[in-house]
Amino acid sequence: VRHTARSRQEVVLDMANFLNHYIDTLLACDFFTVETVRLQTLYVLSFIEVGTRRIHIADVTAHPTQSWVIQQWRQLVWNLEEQKQKFTHLIRDNDGKYGVAFDAGFASEGIEVVHTPVRAPCANAACGTQVRSVREECLDRLIVLKAAHLKYVLYEYEHFFNTARPHQGIGQ
């Protein structure tokens, strides 16, 4: 049997077909960092509903651990149950902060975890776009003092984004 290496373009096309087929039942997640005025790095875990473009800022921490990430998963699942929205897939990168228990937690809820290919940032473009929006519309315009300040700002931005900011998910 002869195996041929798939080109990067083929992998990206497969991801695009996958996204188009499951768009209304997809979640995506990613970490991004924010520096405080005292040069402390804070990590933010965020989720986005790909079909509706609703964002969920999970939490902020200076030291993300696998147990912290699992707690954020539990909180997200609890919040999504209130919406009665059914998701089938979660797109995430291969960051070590997630761990096996994170994937197992989503699997227990019937959500399949899809890992993005290595060095293919376009594969999780929904999160990339959301992070860029948060930075350009909110974080680039202020100085973050500490974690509590960042949490407050991000939760206010989440509410604004999900209810008032014009985008395709809420009909422009």
Secondary structure, 3 states (H helix, E strand, C coil): CCCCCCCHHHHHHHHHHHHHHHHHHEEEEEEEEEECCCCCEEEEEEEEECCCCCEEEEEEECCCCHHHHHHHHHHHHHHHHHHCCCCCEEEECCCCCCHHHHHHHHHHCCCEEEECCCCCHHHHHHHHHHHHHHHHHCHHHCCCCCHHHHHHHHHHHHHHHHHCCCCHHHCC
